[in-house]
Structure formats: C-alpha cells, structure tokens
C-alpha cells in the first residue's frame, strides 16, 4: 500500500477538522431546532433547514475527502467542504441575528 504524500496527509487533517466542526454544528443546530421561537417563525424554520442541509453536505464531503486518494481530488473536496462549512456558518449567523433582533 502506498504512503500518503505530505499534502494528502495535510488535506486529511483539514478534512477531519472540518468534519469535527460540522458534526458539532449539527448537534448545536438540532438543539436550536427545539427552541420555541424557531417553531413559531417560518423564516427561522427555513433558515434552520437550510443550515442543516448545508452543514450535512459539508460533513459528507469532508468524509469523502478522507476516503479518497490523490492530492488534487482531496484538495477539491476539502475546499468544497470548507466552503460549505463557511456558508453554513453564515446562515447560522443570519438566523442568530434574526432571533436577537427579531
């Protein structure tokens, strides 16, 4: 079995960190979904669903990156999962701001 190149190992580390962050965010989002204010607002429900979907995709893509071989493929998958995680975080910020100022 071939050893990973240093870059592949680094991408594995980043993908694992993204997967961990995404899993933590999913746990927090499911807890947020039980808050009464979310169930009363169609906008907040839609934001929560979008956040869950984006963060779940981020988690899936980062796990796929861990399983794949090849530096260029890992790089693409890690960048995609990082983008999804950042987008999900921005959606979470939007919903938190809506709750605070709404």
Buried (B, 14 or more C-beta within 10 A) or exposed (E): EEEBEEEBEBBBEBBBBBBEBBBEBBEEBEEBBEEEEBEEBEEBBEBBEBBBEBBBBBBBBBBBBBEBEEBEBBBBBBBBBBEBBEBBBEBBEBBEEBBEEE
